[in-house]
């Protein structure tokens, strides 16, 4: 993951501040600036949690696509 501002860093800042979050990951698909993502975190512990969180999200999406999800947003 490259360091520095991404093309959606301004949007990530808005989300992080509004949510009063220690970290955010904003992923944009076919947005005004194309596909992209931006990650902001207050410390490396937040960054280190991302792979597990993304795996969990991917598993939930796959379950939902197969009709096995509970319909709840995380």
C-alpha positions in Angstrom: 0.0 0.0 0.0 1.6 3.2 -1.1 2.1 6.0 1.5 0.7 9.5 1.0 -2.5 10.9 -0.2 -4.6 8.8 -2.6 -7.0 10.2 -5.1 -9.9 9.8 -2.6 -8.0 11.0 0.4 -10.2 14.1 0.8 -13.3 11.9 0.9 -11.6 9.6 3.5 -10.8 12.6 5.7 -14.5 13.7 5.6 -15.6 10.2 6.6 -13.0 9.8 9.3 -13.8 13.2 10.9 -17.6 12.7 10.6 -17.4 9.2 12.1 -14.8 10.3 14.8 -13.0 7.1 13.8 -9.5 5.9 14.5 -9.3 4.7 10.9 -11.2 4.5 7.7 -10.9 2.7 4.4 -12.8 4.3 1.5 -13.2 2.2 -1.7 -14.7 3.8 -4.7 -15.8 1.9 -7.8 -16.2 3.8 -11.0 -16.2 7.2 -9.3 -15.5 10.6 -10.7 -11.8 9.9 -10.4 -12.1 6.3 -11.5 -11.5 3.3 -9.2 -9.5 3.8 -6.1 -9.2 3.7 -2.4 -7.8 5.7 0.5 -6.8 4.4 4.0 -6.3 6.7 7.0 -5.4 5.5 10.4 -4.2 7.0 13.7 -1.7 4.1 14.3 -0.3 0.9 12.9 -2.6 -1.2 15.0 -5.5 0.0 12.9 -3.6 -0.7 9.7 -2.7 -4.2 10.9 -6.4 -5.0 11.5 -7.3 -4.3 7.8 -6.5 -7.7 6.3 -8.7 -9.5 8.7 -11.5 -7.0 8.3 -11.3 -7.2 4.5 -11.3 -11.0 4.6 -14.4 -10.9 6.9 -16.1 -8.5 4.5 -15.3 -10.7 1.5 -16.7 -13.8 3.2 -19.9 -11.9 4.1 -20.3 -10.7 0.6 -19.9 -14.2 -0.8 -22.4 -15.6 1.7 -24.9 -12.9 0.8 -24.4 -13.7 -2.9 -25.2 -17.3 -2.2 -28.3 -16.4 -0.2 -26.8 -17.3 3.2 -26.4 -13.8 4.7 -28.6 -12.4 7.4 -29.1 -9.1 5.5 -27.4 -7.0 8.2 -24.8 -4.4 7.4 -21.7 -4.5 9.5 
